[in-house]
Amino acid sequence: MKVTIDPDKCQGHGRCFGGAPDLFDSDDLGQGIVIGDGTVPAGLEEAARLAQANCPEYAIEITE
Amino acid sequence: MTISKPPVEDFATDFDHTDPEWVANPFPIWDELRETCPVAHTERYGGAWLPTRYEDVSAIAHDTEHFTSRTVVIGNGRPGDDAPPAPMGVAPPISSDPPFHAIARRLMQPAFSPKSIEPYNEFTRNLCRRLLAPFSDASQIDISADYAEHIPTLVIAHMIGFPPEDEALFREFVHVVLEAVDAPIEERIEMFEPIRIYFEQQIMDHIENPRDDLTDFLLNAEIAGQKLAPEHVFGTMVLLIVAGIDTTWSAIGSSLWYLAQHPDEAERLRHDPELMSLAIEEFLRAFAPVNMARLVKEDFDFNGCPMKKDDWILLSFPAANRDPEVFEDADKVIIDRKVNRHAAFGLGIHRCLGSNLARMEMRIAIEEFLAHFSSFSLADPSDVVWSQGQVRGVRKAVVNIS
């Protein structure tokens, strides 16, 4: 499983890095970024799905 | 002085967000409109529309082609000849439209990123403890007047380097900008005058005595190699004070007001600190304080609503957050709600710049209140005062403490 953030959609709500800090971080502007290449370590799939479900701008994509 | 207005008989055709029924409890009004209307209209304020479905609120928030943010507080006037011209608006970036908006916003974003906010955690925690200390042996505390109203006021004063002893003045500014919306336009201009003078004095003091705070940051900031226009600096300062105070004050107050009626939930939060993040998002959803506004740019048909140029839109993120199409059990407060795509901080390009700061203040304020009082309950549920206008929050709620 892999997560990506569409930077054109992200408005920096922080729901991803707030709710799943092992998968997401924030940049200097406070916009969401994925940690590493976005590969979701085993056990964090639910956290990734919740981050996607909670993003107000529908900016998070998950590929399985 | 406010003009006395007839009470609202029908919120679908004559809504008013300052009506006492709305101020006391807007949720049933929004629920009914959402099911039956769903975009309400009023001739008040020179004409305004109120979408109540999440989908419609989202569509308008994302549509900067048909709707302008030139002013975001509904009043009896429209931005006149004395207002700074578009695209900046009176309080950039909240009042700016594309493409200037992105420039003004990008300038401010680093100062409000999570990593920039973190250094204020300790200041905020010490402040909360200092506010609560005198109540250790007391039997009652007003969660608004004794606690919530001071927290964001003193944090933002600290961040921008304004004297903390002027905090009551800042709340008065907020009242003038956000609550005194019924006053005639001439009277409002008069009410703004002391605000303008105060800010000019503070800005002059920063020019003469430079220091490391947000005011100096703005004074030194540049766009394309040029210092910001004085009205840009002034407008953003006003925005930081106004948007930084009663929003978070309201969110803290509503959260504690809820917990004061649900001691079992307060107890859960005391024993399971992990729950706090979910609870804060749920308080933000259920008691979202902020309704924004837009103006219609040109005559435009929105889902069958014949919107006219300069009609207001009351952009109710709180109403969107209660839409059962988007939220399961939308009318229930579920502090461990996991799926919660709420819009408390807005949608689209104007996402609340201070959202990271607001969450930090909410978390610390609630944590400290829960830690200080082993139990607390609302003294008299009928004696709770809510703010009037686009920002909704508790202005008086006395709780019994032990």
Contacts between the chains, C-beta under 8 A, distances in Angstrom:
chain1	res1	chain2	res2	distance
A	11	B	347	7.8
A	11	B	348	7.0
A	11	B	349	6.7
A	11	B	351	4.0
A	12	B	109	7.1
A	12	B	351	6.0
A	12	B	355	7.7
A	13	B	345	6.1
A	13	B	351	5.9
A	13	B	355	6.6
A	14	B	114	6.6
A	14	B	355	6.4
A	14	B	356	6.0
A	14	B	359	7.6
A	15	B	281	7.7
A	17	B	114	7.2
A	18	B	277	6.7
A	18	B	359	7.3
A	19	B	277	6.9
A	26	B	113	6.0
A	26	B	114	5.0
A	26	B	115	7.0
A	27	B	113	7.7
A	28	B	110	5.4
A	28	B	113	6.2
A	28	B	115	7.6
A	29	B	106	6.8
A	29	B	109	4.2
A	29	B	110	6.0
A	29	B	113	6.2
A	30	B	109	5.6
A	30	B	110	7.6
A	30	B	112	6.3
A	30	B	113	3.6
A	30	B	114	6.2
A	30	B	356	6.3
A	31	B	109	7.9
A	50	B	338	5.9
A	50	B	339	6.9
A	53	B	339	4.9
A	53	B	341	6.5
A	54	B	281	7.7
A	54	B	339	6.8
A	54	B	340	5.9
A	54	B	341	5.4
A	55	B	341	7.0
A	56	B	341	5.7
A	56	B	342	7.2
A	56	B	343	5.7
A	56	B	345	7.7
A	56	B	347	5.9
A	56	B	351	7.8
A	57	B	347	7.2
